[in-house]
Amino acid sequence: MKWHFSRKLPSDVTRDPIAGEFFASDAIKDAGEALVREGIQNSLDARLNVTDVCCIRIFLSAERGAIDAQRHSRWFESAWPHYMAPKNGLKSGSISPEKKCRYLVFEDFETTGLTGSTEQYDPIDGQKNAFFYFFRAEGKTEKEGDDRGRWGIGKQVFPRSSRAQTFFGYSETADGPALMGRCILKHHHIDSGACFKPDGYFGVQKSISNDIFTVPIQDAEIISQFKNDFQLSRKSGQTGLSIVVPWLDDGDEEDPGNQGFGRNAISIAAISGYFIPIMEGRLEVIVEDHIGSYRINSETYQGVLGQIESSGDKKLKDEVKRFRAYLEVAEIAKSGAFRDFALPACNSMKAEWTAEMLPEAQAQEMREALSAGETIRVKSTLTVRPKEGSPIEDSFFCLVRKVDDFSAKPCHVREDLIISEVARWPINGFVCLIRVNRGPLATLLGDSENPSHTEWQKDSKNFKGKYTYGGVAIEFVSLFAHSLVRRIHATSRHLDRKLLANLFYDELPEAEQAPTKPKPQSAKETDKPFMPPVIGRSEIRITETRNGFSVFPAGPPFRLGARINLKVAYETSKGNPFKAYKIFDFNLEDDVITKKQDGCEISVSSGNNMVIIVKDSKFSLHVSGFDINRDLVVKAKLEEEGDQNIDSPDTATI
């Protein structure tokens, strides 16, 4: 029973592990949150039955509960030559044989444990082996379809949380117990001068296929000692997996806990990452330390949040406040106290909005419900088109609730997991929660996720080439809340302008103050078409229409082939309106924006930019479909053949 590292052979490539860096993301605050997200995800995938309650226990040892040198020597004595080797990837002096060993325990219950042969050393097609993929494979996984993970590197959060890049796994299955450890260093030399590979294993050695192979310990006495030393709660025969992270990297000595390994921080990570299964009674998380414990389930999570808020930690208070609004909407969804709406299915070829998807009568119902303080749930249906398989329809839901003085990005939930970085922009005045349940769409989105499961990426290696118009489906779901809220209010003539002001995100530096738009002197003047001031040479005339604008020639005849660049934005109370433009304000490419041209050709129409090419000196362009309750700013720039960026001063606010 010892640690075993293999010597590097001359033919072996020197390649140091980097998988842990996939979890060093701005979207994940710290190592504690990464461990909670990935650990719970793996446990939910390993439930004995999808209807069972998965129970997680996370134990954090205090300094006084840390394992002293005499006790931890039995588990690490053979590892010290490798731990102390120069340039092995560990921070010098962070661990030593004389120091106490603080640790973290992550245990799951009502789960299968690491099933499969413990002596398998290669993947076998069509044969599942959780033990092999957990301990012996990197970048490979047996997960697919409805499973939450895809990349096969989620387990890297455990060594990444250890100062020694080390973890132990004790598994109980129907085949009995198994205890093994793994350490992931860099290529390193010890005193003998020999170079060793990064991966080390704790266990017993066995000759398999003409090689010396490390297999897990199954001796009951040794496992009992391990359970006592690291305060595991699993009983013999109780299926599941217990992971121990020794030498817990809980921050610098001057700033302990800055890695997120405090009881409050771990509890926040569990609730904010998995409030859906907790609320719905499918997940219970127990977080313990030397002071006490939290039992987080459907009955207690609100009380736990209250205790954390009363702790006095401002950072944690702000964190709780951030997602309480989502919790409220999720609770309403669970109770069924919402107004239900359903949109017509998207075109079966690709998921995109059409003018018919949200008729004005239905939009008015939604507006009235939101204004009355109700929560609405909108069902949207699209077709998933795998390249290998038949197209199949699937649906998702968007819950919307009006909350004054609230500004945040929509919350996207794929099955039970919060995908935190899907949306780029906040929506002011509304809480939006997107829920994608298990099914073909969840599979598509899961295939597109990055290793840390914070984004949907159409260029992901697990996604690219698997679906027809798959990237369009990702964009449709990602921007659905923004598009829905905008369309609900797009045709309203009686909308409260204060409500609308909260709808569109507008935050720019004070230094970019725009000149105040002069108010009309009389109602009679407002009935006239708007004529922008003429300064110097004016080539283009821009006039107001009921819900858009028109462009005509204003000066000498245009040379045929001349290009006119148009930029459009909603006026803002401060700053540059064109810099404040967001895609969910409007998209000139959308069907809701209609274009009618005569004597000109539209060569570009995307976002807030349009380029037209003059084909007749008496051309005209009419663009409509904008929000009639907001002022438009239209800027035109003329470029004629042979000219170099001739700027027209024509900028109209209409």
Secondary structure, 3 states (H helix, E strand, C coil): CEEEEEECCCCCCCCCCCHHHHHCCCCCCCHHHHHHHHHHHHHHHCECCCCCCEEEEEEECCCCCCECHHHHHHHHHHHHHHHCCCCCCCCCCCCCCCCCECEEEEEEECECCCCCCCCCCCCCCCCCCHHHHHHCCCCCCCCCCCCCCCCCCHHHHHHHCECCCEEEEEEEECCEEEEEEEEECCCEECCCCCEEEEEEEEEEEEEECCEEEEECECCHHHHHHHHHHCCCCCCCCCCEEEEEEECECCEECCEECCCCCCHHHHHHHHHHHHHHHHHCCCEEEEEECCCCEEEECCCCHHHHHHHHHCCCCHHHHHHHHHHHHHHHHHHHHHHCCCEEEECCCCCCCCCCCCCCCCCHHHHHHHHHHHHCCCEEEEEEEEEECECCCCCEEEEEEEEEEEEEEEEECCEEEECCEECCCCCCCCEEEEEEEEEECCCHHHHHHHHHECCCCCCECCCCCCCCCCECCHHHHHHHHHCHHHHHHHHHHHCCCCCCHHHHHHHCCCCCCHHHCCCCCCCCCCHHHHCCCCCCCCCCCCCEEEEEECCEEEEEECCCCCCCCCEEEEEEEECCCCCCHHHHCCCCCCCCCCCCCEEEEECEEEEEEECCEEEEEECCCCCEEEEECCCCCCCEEEEEEEECCCCCCCCCCCEEEC
